[in-house]
Amino acid sequence: EDVFDVVVCGNDLERKKPAPDAYQLALERLDMSADSCLAFEDSHVGLSAAREVGVPTVVTVSDYTEGEDFQGAKIIMSGLGDPEQPCEILGGDWSSQLPVEGYASVAWLRELYAANM
């Protein structure tokens, strides 16, 4: 709780993903607009929920979700990467811009967002 300003979990909601309720509640609690933040998801269901309220979404795929349809994601990545294990850009609207460091740092995500929004 010391790391995040707001935490929304299933117990806070009547409807779970793919309903957008979690994102709507988080935006309300943060007093933010949907286009002023990024969502991080790993499934089509999560992407659908974020897109329904207009939150730009970064998708990281897993072995379980790699075959899902992520159309509409701003960027689709093999993971967020780290200095020892770089990530791979798999697609998305922002896919032509690769992480310079080989991983999705906060600074790189801010630059990517600023260049595209």
C-alpha positions as a Markdown table, in Angstrom:
| # | Residue | x | y | z |
|---|---|---|---|---|
| 1 | Glu | 0.0 | 0.0 | 0.0 |
| 2 | Asp | 3.0 | 2.3 | 0.4 |
| 3 | Val | 3.9 | 1.9 | -3.3 |
| 4 | Phe | 0.5 | 2.6 | -4.9 |
| 5 | Asp | -1.8 | 5.6 | -4.5 |
| 6 | Val | -4.9 | 3.4 | -5.3 |
| 7 | Val | -5.5 | -0.3 | -5.3 |
| 8 | Val | -8.6 | -1.8 | -6.9 |
| 9 | Cys | -9.3 | -5.5 | -6.5 |
| 10 | Gly | -12.2 | -7.9 | -7.3 |
| 11 | Asn | -13.7 | -7.4 | -3.9 |
| 12 | Asp | -14.3 | -3.7 | -4.7 |
| 13 | Leu | -16.4 | -4.6 | -7.8 |
| 14 | Glu | -19.8 | -6.0 | -8.7 |
| 15 | Arg | -18.6 | -6.9 | -12.2 |
| 16 | Lys | -15.1 | -8.2 | -13.1 |
| 17 | Lys | -13.1 | -8.0 | -16.3 |
| 18 | Pro | -13.9 | -7.8 | -19.2 |
| 19 | Ala | -16.3 | -5.2 | -17.6 |
| 20 | Pro | -14.5 | -1.9 | -17.3 |
| 21 | Asp | -15.5 | -1.3 | -13.7 |
| 22 | Ala | -12.0 | -1.7 | -12.2 |
| 23 | Tyr | -10.6 | 0.9 | -14.5 |
| 24 | Gln | -13.6 | 3.3 | -13.9 |
| 25 | Leu | -13.2 | 3.0 | -10.2 |
| 26 | Ala | -9.4 | 3.5 | -10.3 |
| 27 | Leu | -9.7 | 6.5 | -12.5 |
| 28 | Glu | -12.4 | 7.9 | -10.1 |
| 29 | Arg | -10.3 | 7.3 | -7.0 |
| 30 | Leu | -7.2 | 8.9 | -8.7 |
| 31 | Asp | -9.3 | 11.8 | -10.1 |
| 32 | Met | -7.6 | 11.2 | -13.5 |
| 33 | Ser | -8.8 | 11.0 | -17.1 |
| 34 | Ala | -8.4 | 7.8 | -19.1 |
| 35 | Asp | -6.0 | 9.4 | -21.5 |
| 36 | Ser | -3.6 | 10.6 | -18.8 |
| 37 | Cys | -2.4 | 7.2 | -17.7 |
| 38 | Leu | -1.3 | 3.8 | -19.0 |
| 39 | Ala | -2.8 | 0.3 | -18.2 |
| 40 | Phe | -0.6 | -2.8 | -18.1 |
| 41 | Glu | -2.4 | -6.0 | -19.0 |
| 42 | Asp | -1.5 | -9.5 | -20.0 |
| 43 | Ser | -4.8 | -10.8 | -21.5 |
| 44 | His | -7.4 | -9.9 | -24.1 |
| 45 | Val | -10.0 | -9.7 | -21.3 |
| 46 | Gly | -7.9 | -7.0 | -19.5 |
| 47 | Leu | -7.2 | -5.1 | -22.7 |
| 48 | Ser | -10.9 | -5.1 | -23.5 |
| 49 | Ala | -11.7 | -3.6 | -20.0 |
| 50 | Ala | -9.0 | -0.9 | -20.3 |
| 51 | Arg | -10.0 | 0.0 | -23.9 |
| 52 | Glu | -13.7 | 0.3 | -23.0 |
| 53 | Val | -12.9 | 3.3 | -20.8 |
| 54 | Gly | -10.2 | 4.7 | -23.1 |
| 55 | Val | -7.0 | 3.9 | -21.2 |
| 56 | Pro | -4.0 | 3.3 | -23.5 |
| 57 | Thr | -2.7 | -0.2 | -22.8 |
| 58 | Val | 0.6 | -1.9 | -22.7 |
| 59 | Val | 0.3 | -5.6 | -23.1 |
| 60 | Thr | 2.8 | -8.1 | -21.9 |
| 61 | Val | 2.1 | -11.6 | -23.2 |
| 62 | Ser | 2.6 | -14.9 | -21.3 |
| 63 | Asp | 2.7 | -18.5 | -22.3 |
| 64 | Tyr | -1.0 | -18.6 | -21.6 |
| 65 | Thr | -2.0 | -15.5 | -23.6 |
| 66 | Glu | 0.4 | -15.3 | -26.5 |
| 67 | Gly | -2.2 | -16.4 | -29.0 |
| 68 | Glu | -4.9 | -14.0 | -27.9 |
| 69 | Asp | -6.1 | -11.0 | -30.0 |
| 70 | Phe | -4.4 | -7.8 | -28.7 |
| 71 | Gln | -5.7 | -5.5 | -31.4 |
| 72 | Gly | -6.0 | -2.0 | -30.0 |
| 73 | Ala | -3.1 | -2.3 | -27.6 |
| 74 | Lys | -0.7 | 0.6 | -27.8 |
| 75 | Ile | 2.3 | -1.7 | -27.6 |
| 76 | Ile | 2.6 | -5.5 | -27.2 |
| 77 | Met | 5.7 | -6.8 | -25.6 |
| 78 | Ser | 7.2 | -10.2 | -24.6 |
| 79 | Gly | 7.5 | -8.8 | -21.1 |
| 80 | Leu | 8.8 | -5.6 | -19.5 |
| 81 | Gly | 12.4 | -6.9 | -19.7 |
| 82 | Asp | 15.4 | -6.0 | -17.6 |
| 83 | Pro | 19.0 | -5.2 | -18.3 |
| 84 | Glu | 20.0 | -8.9 | -18.4 |
| 85 | Gln | 17.0 | -10.1 | -20.3 |
| 86 | Pro | 15.8 | -7.6 | -22.9 |
| 87 | Cys | 12.2 | -7.5 | -24.0 |
| 88 | Glu | 10.9 | -7.9 | -27.5 |
| 89 | Ile | 8.3 | -5.7 | -29.2 |
| 90 | Leu | 5.6 | -7.9 | -30.7 |
| 91 | Gly | 3.2 | -5.3 | -32.2 |
| 92 | Gly | 0.7 | -2.6 | -31.4 |
| 93 | Asp | 0.1 | 1.0 | -32.5 |
| 94 | Trp | 3.4 | 2.2 | -30.9 |
| 95 | Ser | 5.5 | -0.8 | -32.0 |
| 96 | Ser | 7.9 | 1.1 | -34.3 |
| 97 | Gln | 9.6 | 2.7 | -31.2 |
| 98 | Leu | 11.8 | 0.2 | -29.4 |
| 99 | Pro | 13.1 | 0.5 | -25.9 |
| 100 | Val | 16.7 | 1.9 | -26.1 |
| 101 | Glu | 17.7 | 0.1 | -22.9 |
| 102 | Gly | 16.1 | -3.2 | -23.9 |
| 103 | Tyr | 13.5 | -2.9 | -21.2 |
| 104 | Ala | 10.5 | -0.8 | -20.4 |
| 105 | Ser | 11.8 | 1.7 | -17.9 |
| 106 | Val | 9.5 | 4.4 | -16.5 |
| 107 | Ala | 11.4 | 7.0 | -18.3 |
| 108 | Trp | 11.1 | 5.2 | -21.7 |
| 109 | Leu | 7.3 | 4.6 | -21.1 |
| 110 | Arg | 6.9 | 8.4 | -20.4 |
| 111 | Glu | 8.7 | 9.3 | -23.6 |
| 112 | Leu | 6.7 | 6.8 | -25.6 |
| 113 | Tyr | 3.5 | 8.1 | -24.1 |
| 114 | Ala | 4.4 | 11.7 | -24.7 |
| 115 | Ala | 5.4 | 11.0 | -28.3 |
| 116 | Asn | 2.1 | 9.3 | -29.1 |
| 117 | Met | -0.6 | 11.0 | -27.1 |
